[in-house]
Amino acid sequence: MTSWVLPVFLVLFAIQYAVETGLLLLNLRHVARARGVPGPLSGRVDEATAERSRAYTLANGRFALAHGAFSTALTLAILLSGVLPALDAGLAAAGLMGAHRFAAFLVALSLAFSAAALPFALFHTFVLEARFGFNRTTLRLWLVDRLKALAIQAALGVPLLYATYGFMRFTGALWWVWLFAFYVAIQLVLLWLYPSIIAPIFNRFQPLPDGPLRARVEALAREAGFAHRGLYVMDASRRSGHSNAYFTGIFRPRIVLFDTLVEKMSVDEAASVLAHEIGHYRAHHVQRRLALSAAGTLVLLFALSRLVPWPPLYAAFGFEGPSLHAALALVSLGGGAFVFWLSPLAARLSRRHEYEADRYAVRLAGAPEALETALVRLNGENLSNLHPHPWYSAWHYSHPVLVERLAAIERAAAAERQAASPAAG
């Protein structure tokens, strides 16, 4: 039985790499051949912005090709070279057993991948992003952020590894059910703590000053019956020139606007963007995605529970026998080859949610033109791709293509006007 495990994995791994790389190459070819502004955006996007967007997309795509090839080669090398069994044997020779060996093995693996990714992260921030005027961070601030992230990961991750070992080792055949309940509880706690404890470690959050924008947003929230924990402006411009806004939290979220967005958008535009975010919460998109994520975690843990005692898995990758940490490592490194085809399904669901939130924003804010100009502005300021290949966007895009999104907003606005006209008459 062992003989087929590795070939099946390699075939699926190769299919994943071929599909994802092929789509990226197809998109790059499509963008490279594109010229000018798409017809529906004529008069909304200037030629210079369209050309910079094209150049930025090509630069990011080529970077993704190199990074993807390196990551693929590294993953295969670690899985097939015998490094993992050697690491396990070395930890055993050092006297580490049980939970200590479990945690040390997985921490060492995580640190190795993090270290290997550092050159790419540096290049992306200080070369690629800087070339297009987005990078505003310094090397010192970048390093401080990395150290903070590492400290948080150690403070949270290491205890979680020990807890994971405890559930897997001591709660019987249904350990995966107990571990699932534990993970869900931890996720909810972290979502609650993130806005007030974790996020301020990296950024400063100031209350949105009194003025027309604050008054407009508070009025929208009252009209929507949307309870929140405050309106904040984040100092995103310390690190990047990209603009955005987001909500964080589950039951009473914080509304967070990038300072770059507040500085560049009109009151109606910024209010329309936030009305869109309110739409996500009113439609329970966040809760639905959390539920889907939890369901996926449960299925993954069930599959893991079946793989843990299965000797052919370990023999295929050079281990002498089953072990909890080896199972987690092998599933983490190789599991993507078995589920990567779910990506377009998740992207499609996300795009549907975006359309729903846009329709809600049109109803709530009553300013579809402002929402459209805000999206065009965000697209231009972030140099988002104006010419994505349809296959690539269908597989990867969590948000609709700008042209399609604007057309949907116009249809929603027309439907609102039609619904209101009998009442007005």
Buried (B, 14 or more C-beta within 10 A) or exposed (E): EEEEBBEEBBEBBEEBBEBBBEBBBBBBEBBEEBEBBBEBBEEBBEEEBBBBBBBBBBBBBEBBBEBBEBBBEBBBEBBBEEBBBEBBEEBEEEEBEEBBBBBBBBBBBBEBBBEEBEEBEBBBBBEBBEEBEBBBBEEEEBEEBBEEEEEBBEEBBBEBBBBBBBBBEEBEEEBBBBBBEBBBEBBEEEBEEBBEEBBEEBBEBEEBEEEEBBEBBBEBBEEBEBEBBEBBBBBBBBBBBBBBBBBBBBEEBBBBBBBBBBEBBBBBBBBBBBBBBBBBBBBEBBEEBBEEEBEEBBEBBEBBBEBBEEEEBBBBBBBEEBBBBBBBBBBBBBBBBBBBEEBBEBBBBBBEBBBBBBBBBBBBBBBBEBBBBBBBBBBBBBBBBBBBBEBBBBBBBEBBBBBBBBBBBBBBBEEBEEEEEEEEE
